[in-house]
Amino acid sequence: MALVEQFCSWSAWRMNSTSSARSRAGLGWYFSSVSLDIMFKKLPA
């Protein structure tokens, strides 16, 4: 069952890949900024 769900979600992602390209780029920028923020916070002041 999980394999079918993964395939369906993958197909939906493929169909929406062109329209969601901007949102994926925004998510990548968001996660990279968050990880950088966490790394800087872990550095000794």
N, C-alpha and C positions, 0 to 999 in steps of 0.2 A: 504493500500500500504506500509506504513512504517513497518508494522509487517512482510510483505514478505521480505522487504529489510533487516531487522534485522536478519531474519532467514537465508537468503542467506549469509550474512556476517558472521554469526555464523558458518554456515556449512563450509565456506571457511576457517575460523579460525581453526576449528576442523581439517580440512584436512591438514593445514599447521602448526599445533601446534608442531609437532615433529621437523620440520625444523626451526621453528621460536623460539624454546625454548631459544637458545643463544641470539637472538636479544631481546626477552622479558626480559631476565635477565639483559642485558646491559641497556635496557630502565629503568628497576627498579633501577639499580645502579645509572643511570644518574639522575633520578628524586629525589632519596633520597639525592644525593650529592647537587643537586640544592636547595632542601628544607632546608638542613642543612646550606648551604651558606646564604640563605635568613634569616634564624633564627639568625645566628651569626651576620649578618649585622644589624638586628633590635635590638640587644643587645646594651646597652649603652657602649660607648668606655671607 
